[in-house]
Amino acid sequence: MFAKSTWIKLPRNVLVGHGVLDDVGTAVAELSLSGTPLLVTSPTPNDLAGDRVRAQFDGVETVTVESAGFESVARVVEAAEAAEATFLVALGGGKPIDLAKMAADELGVGFVSVPTAASHDGIVSGRSSIPEGDTRHSVAADPPLAVIADTEIMANAPWDLTTAGCADIISNYTAVKDWRLARRLKNVEYSEYAGALSEMTAEMLVDNADSIKQGLEESSWIVSKALVSSGVAMSIAGSSRPASGAEHLFSHQLDRVAESPALHGHQVGVGSILTEYLHTGETGQWRAIRDALKAIGAPTTAGELGIDGETVIEALTTAHGIRDRYTILGDGVNRDAATEVATFTGVI
């Protein structure tokens, strides 16, 4: 008897485009949410767009967070309870959105995602990334009820945040390869649909890399659509597998061992060059990944990350121990092999 079942949670409303920040209230009204929201934001997004969001709700309270971490999640929960908020609106980059996502899950309420920068696919997904000491936890939570991504605002965000978001999406190439490898060798559950959607998303950015330019709102449109698509792929899969493989383990390990880690998206982009080589060798697609990253202005070398080569080798040889997720790194990469890969690809 066939007994397989799945429960896919996706955003009900997705608005992407010029000036849609002023439609947050309308998008929320269409969700039939009752009561009053709590606005969760950080200082810069609050100065940039906080008043425009607050003007669309009656009696909305605001909590401004300056650092990520579980203590900040607790602060958001406390503020929501004090305000008797019935849902949350997260305005900003990855930090406010991840914190609101976790707080909403703990409170048992919904939340709305209003990104101000195209920095990563967490704006849509049901995963939060929360740092604790030298460790970063990937925590499951419900995806947002709605996503409102104003491309005008996102086009004016710091360009390095946009290139980090692009690199994060391009790394889906290697994440899906790791997922398929884990299916073949470890019988990990795999979704053909989520895998194909994630790959298509990466291809969207690689194919359009030359047209992604600083200050060009059309670029924010392309990147925003890709981030939404990647987040949906994770929701379909019920895990971060479609967008997180060995390249993410490499980045998380860099966060631990590097004196001054770079942006997460930039690190996974470089990690994707390395892990694509491990998957397919000299003739694989690592050059296409590298060239796409170069075209958008994202780092492709340790020097451009601001990290020394020795630290890159340390991260590559120890990243397999970050979490119990099978990838091309297996039970560890030999130091000589890691050095050869990093040298051949020009990363060091």
C-alpha positions as CSV (number, residue, x, y, z in Angstrom):
1,M,0.0,0.0,0.0
2,F,1.4,3.4,-1.0
3,A,1.5,5.6,2.1
4,K,3.9,8.4,1.2
5,S,2.7,12.0,2.0
6,T,4.3,15.4,2.2
7,W,3.3,18.9,3.5
8,I,4.7,21.8,1.5
9,K,4.4,25.3,3.0
10,L,4.9,28.1,0.6
11,P,4.3,31.9,0.7
12,R,0.7,32.8,-0.3
13,N,1.6,36.2,-1.8
14,V,4.8,37.2,-3.5
15,L,5.2,40.8,-4.8
16,V,8.4,41.7,-6.6
17,G,8.9,45.0,-8.4
18,H,9.2,48.8,-8.4
19,G,7.5,50.5,-5.5
20,V,5.8,47.5,-4.0
21,L,6.9,48.5,-0.5
22,D,3.8,50.6,-0.4
23,D,1.7,47.5,-1.0
24,V,2.7,45.7,2.2
25,G,-0.6,46.6,3.9
26,T,-2.6,45.4,0.9
27,A,-0.7,42.1,0.7
28,V,-1.3,41.5,4.4
29,A,-5.0,42.4,4.1
30,E,-5.4,39.7,1.4
31,L,-4.0,37.2,3.9
32,S,-7.0,37.9,6.2
33,L,-4.7,38.4,9.2
34,S,-6.4,40.0,12.1
35,G,-4.9,42.0,14.9
36,T,-1.8,44.1,14.9
37,P,1.7,43.3,13.7
38,L,5.1,43.8,15.3
39,L,7.7,45.3,12.9
40,V,11.0,43.5,13.3
41,T,13.9,45.5,11.7
42,S,17.5,46.7,12.2
43,P,18.8,50.3,12.3
44,T,19.6,50.9,8.6
45,P,16.4,49.3,7.1
46,N,14.4,51.1,9.8
47,D,15.8,54.5,8.7
48,L,15.4,53.6,5.1
49,A,11.8,52.3,5.0
50,G,10.5,51.8,8.5
51,D,8.1,54.8,8.4
52,R,6.7,53.7,5.0
53,V,5.8,50.3,6.4
54,R,4.4,51.6,9.7
55,A,2.2,54.1,7.9
56,Q,0.3,51.1,6.4
57,F,-0.8,49.7,9.8
58,D,-2.6,51.1,12.9
59,G,-0.8,50.9,16.2
60,V,2.1,48.9,15.0
61,E,5.0,48.5,17.4
62,T,8.7,48.2,16.3
63,V,11.6,46.2,17.7
64,T,15.0,47.0,16.3
65,V,17.7,44.4,16.5
66,E,21.4,45.1,16.1
67,S,22.8,41.6,16.3
68,A,21.8,38.1,15.4
69,G,21.6,35.3,17.9
70,F,19.2,33.4,20.1
71,E,19.2,36.2,22.7
72,S,17.8,38.5,19.9
73,V,15.1,35.9,19.0
74,A,14.1,35.9,22.7
75,R,14.0,39.7,22.6
76,V,11.7,39.7,19.5
77,V,9.4,37.1,21.2
78,E,9.2,39.3,24.3
79,A,8.4,42.4,22.3
80,A,5.7,40.6,20.4
81,E,4.1,39.3,23.6
82,A,4.2,42.7,25.2
83,A,2.6,44.3,22.1
84,E,0.1,41.4,21.8
85,A,1.1,41.2,18.2
86,T,-0.8,38.6,16.1
87,F,1.8,38.4,13.3
88,L,5.3,39.8,12.5
89,V,6.6,41.9,9.6
90,A,10.3,41.6,9.0
91,L,12.0,44.5,7.3
92,G,15.6,44.3,6.3
93,G,18.3,41.9,5.3
94,G,19.0,38.4,6.5
95,K,19.3,39.3,10.2
96,P,15.8,40.7,10.9
97,I,14.2,38.1,8.6
98,D,15.9,35.1,10.2
99,L,15.1,36.4,13.7
100,A,11.5,37.1,12.8
101,K,11.2,33.7,11.2
102,M,12.3,31.9,14.4
103,A,10.3,34.2,16.7
104,A,7.2,33.6,14.7
105,D,7.7,29.9,14.9
106,E,8.1,30.0,18.7
107,L,5.1,32.2,19.0
108,G,3.0,30.1,16.7
109,V,2.1,33.1,14.4
110,G,2.8,34.0,10.8
111,F,5.3,36.5,9.5
112,V,5.7,38.6,6.4
113,S,9.1,39.1,4.7
114,V,10.0,42.6,3.4
115,P,13.7,42.4,2.2
116,T,15.7,45.5,1.6
117,A,18.7,43.7,0.1
118,A,19.0,40.7,-2.2
119,S,21.7,39.1,0.0
120,H,20.4,35.5,0.4
121,D,17.6,33.1,-0.2
122,G,16.4,33.1,3.4
123,I,14.0,35.9,2.4
124,V,11.6,33.1,1.2
125,S,12.8,29.8,2.7
126,G,11.7,28.0,5.8
127,R,15.2,28.0,7.2
128,S,17.0,30.4,9.6
129,S,20.7,30.8,10.1
130,I,21.5,31.9,13.6
131,P,25.1,32.3,15.0
132,E,26.1,31.1,18.4
133,G,29.8,31.6,19.3
134,D,31.8,30.3,16.5
135,T,29.0,28.0,15.3
136,R,26.1,28.8,13.0
137,H,22.9,26.9,13.4
138,S,20.5,26.2,10.5
139,V,17.1,26.0,12.1
140,A,13.8,24.9,10.5
141,A,10.8,27.2,10.7
142,D,7.8,28.1,8.6
143,P,8.4,30.2,5.4
144,P,6.8,33.7,5.3
145,L,3.1,34.1,4.6
146,A,4.0,36.8,2.0
147,V,7.2,38.3,0.5
148,I,7.3,41.9,-0.7
149,A,10.5,42.7,-2.5
150,D,10.8,46.3,-3.7
151,T,13.4,46.3,-6.5
152,E,13.9,50.0,-6.3
153,I,15.1,49.7,-2.7
154,M,17.1,46.6,-3.3
155,A,18.8,48.2,-6.3
156,N,20.1,50.9,-3.9
157,A,21.4,48.4,-1.3
158,P,25.2,48.0,-0.9
159,W,26.4,46.2,-4.1
160,D,28.4,43.6,-2.2
161,L,25.1,42.4,-0.6
162,T,23.6,41.9,-4.1
163,T,26.7,40.1,-5.4
164,A,26.7,37.9,-2.2
165,G,23.0,37.0,-3.0
166,C,24.0,36.1,-6.6
167,A,26.9,33.9,-5.5
168,D,24.6,32.2,-3.0
169,I,22.2,31.3,-5.8
170,I,25.0,30.2,-8.2
171,S,26.2,27.8,-5.6
172,N,23.0,25.8,-6.0
173,Y,24.8,24.1,-8.9
174,T,27.1,22.2,-6.5
175,A,24.5,21.9,-3.7
176,V,22.2,19.8,-6.0
177,K,25.2,17.7,-7.1
178,D,25.9,16.9,-3.4
179,W,22.2,16.1,-2.8
180,R,22.2,13.6,-5.7
181,L,25.5,12.1,-4.5
182,A,24.0,11.6,-1.1
183,R,21.0,9.9,-2.7
184,R,23.2,7.5,-4.6
185,L,25.6,6.7,-1.7
186,K,23.5,7.2,1.4
187,N,19.9,6.7,0.2
188,V,19.1,10.3,1.2
189,E,15.5,11.3,0.2
190,Y,15.7,13.4,-3.0
191,S,13.1,15.5,-4.8
192,E,13.5,15.7,-8.6
193,Y,11.3,18.7,-8.7
194,A,13.1,20.7,-6.0
195,G,16.5,19.7,-7.5
196,A,15.5,20.8,-11.0
197,L,14.0,24.1,-9.8
198,S,17.2,24.9,-7.8
199,E,19.4,24.1,-10.8
200,M,17.2,26.2,-13.1
201,T,17.6,29.1,-10.6
202,A,21.4,28.9,-10.7
203,E,21.3,28.8,-14.5
204,M,19.1,31.9,-14.5
205,L,21.9,33.9,-12.9
206,V,24.7,32.3,-14.8
207,D,23.0,33.0,-18.1
208,N,22.2,36.6,-17.1
209,A,25.5,37.3,-15.2
210,D,26.7,39.9,-17.8
211,S,23.5,41.9,-17.4
212,I,23.6,42.1,-13.6
213,K,25.1,45.6,-13.0
214,Q,25.3,47.9,-10.0
215,G,22.5,50.5,-9.7
216,L,20.5,48.8,-12.4
217,E,17.0,48.0,-11.0
218,E,16.5,45.3,-13.7
219,S,19.4,43.4,-12.0
220,S,17.5,43.5,-8.7
221,W,14.5,42.1,-10.5
222,I,16.5,39.1,-11.8
223,V,18.2,38.4,-8.5
224,S,15.0,38.7,-6.5
225,K,13.2,36.2,-8.7
226,A,16.1,33.8,-8.4
227,L,16.1,34.2,-4.6
228,V,12.3,33.5,-4.5
229,S,12.7,30.4,-6.7
230,S,15.6,29.1,-4.5
231,G,13.5,29.5,-1.4
232,V,10.6,27.7,-2.9
233,A,12.8,24.8,-3.9
234,M,13.8,24.4,-0.2
235,S,10.2,24.6,0.9
236,I,9.3,21.8,-1.6
237,A,12.2,19.7,-0.4
238,G,11.5,20.3,3.2
239,S,15.2,20.9,3.8
240,S,18.0,23.2,2.8
241,R,19.5,20.5,0.5
242,P,18.6,22.2,-2.8
243,A,20.7,25.2,-1.9
244,S,23.2,24.0,0.7
245,G,26.0,21.4,0.2
246,A,29.7,21.2,0.6
247,E,30.2,24.8,-0.4
248,H,28.1,25.9,2.5
249,L,30.0,23.7,4.9
250,F,33.2,25.3,3.6
251,S,31.7,28.8,4.3
252,H,30.5,27.9,7.8
253,Q,34.0,26.5,8.6
254,L,35.6,29.7,7.3
255,D,33.4,31.6,9.7
256,R,35.0,29.5,12.5
257,V,38.7,29.6,11.4
258,A,39.1,32.9,9.5
259,E,40.2,35.9,11.5
260,S,37.9,38.2,9.4
261,P,35.3,36.1,7.5
262,A,33.8,37.5,4.3
263,L,30.1,37.7,3.5
264,H,28.4,34.3,3.5
265,G,27.4,34.4,-0.1
266,H,30.8,35.4,-1.3
267,Q,32.3,32.5,0.7
268,V,29.9,29.9,-0.7
269,G,30.6,31.2,-4.2
270,V,34.3,30.5,-3.8
271,G,33.4,27.2,-2.1
272,S,31.3,26.3,-5.2
273,I,34.3,26.7,-7.5
274,L,36.3,24.3,-5.3
275,T,33.5,21.7,-4.8
276,E,32.6,21.7,-8.5
277,Y,36.2,20.8,-9.3
278,L,36.0,18.0,-6.7
279,H,32.8,16.7,-8.4
280,T,33.9,16.9,-12.1
281,G,37.6,17.6,-12.3
282,E,39.5,19.8,-14.7
283,T,36.9,19.7,-17.5
284,G,33.9,20.4,-15.3
285,Q,31.8,23.5,-14.9
286,W,34.0,25.2,-12.3
287,R,35.2,27.7,-14.9
288,A,31.6,28.6,-15.8
289,I,30.9,29.2,-12.1
290,R,34.1,31.3,-11.7
291,D,33.4,33.3,-14.8
292,A,29.8,34.1,-13.7
293,L,31.0,35.2,-10.3
294,K,33.6,37.4,-12.0
295,A,31.0,38.9,-14.3
296,I,28.9,40.1,-11.4
297,G,31.9,41.3,-9.4
298,A,31.8,38.6,-6.7
299,P,35.1,37.2,-5.3
300,T,36.6,34.1,-6.9
301,T,39.9,33.9,-4.9
302,A,41.0,33.8,-1.3
303,G,42.7,37.1,-1.7
304,E,39.5,38.7,-2.9
305,L,37.7,37.3,0.1
306,G,40.4,38.9,2.3
307,I,41.3,35.4,3.6
308,D,44.8,33.8,3.4
309,G,45.3,30.6,1.4
310,E,46.3,28.6,4.5
311,T,43.0,29.3,6.1
312,V,41.2,28.2,2.9
313,I,43.0,24.9,3.0
314,E,42.2,24.4,6.7
315,A,38.5,25.1,6.0
316,L,38.4,22.8,3.0
317,T,40.0,19.9,4.9
318,T,37.9,20.2,8.0
319,A,34.5,21.4,6.7
320,H,33.1,17.8,6.5
321,G,32.8,17.8,10.3
322,I,30.5,20.8,10.5
323,R,27.2,18.8,10.3
324,D,25.9,15.3,9.6
325,R,25.2,16.0,5.9
326,Y,26.9,13.8,3.2
327,T,28.6,15.8,0.5
328,I,31.5,15.4,-2.0
329,L,33.8,16.2,1.0
330,G,33.0,12.7,2.3
331,D,35.0,12.0,5.5
332,G,37.5,14.7,4.7
333,V,39.7,16.0,1.9
334,N,43.4,15.2,2.1
335,R,45.6,18.4,2.6
336,D,47.6,17.8,-0.5
337,A,44.5,17.2,-2.6
338,A,42.9,20.4,-1.1
339,T,46.0,22.4,-2.0
340,E,46.0,21.0,-5.5
341,V,42.3,21.9,-6.1
342,A,42.7,25.4,-4.6
343,T,45.8,26.0,-6.7
344,F,44.5,24.6,-10.0
345,T,41.3,26.7,-9.8
346,G,43.2,29.8,-8.9
347,V,41.5,30.2,-5.5
348,I,44.9,30.4,-3.8
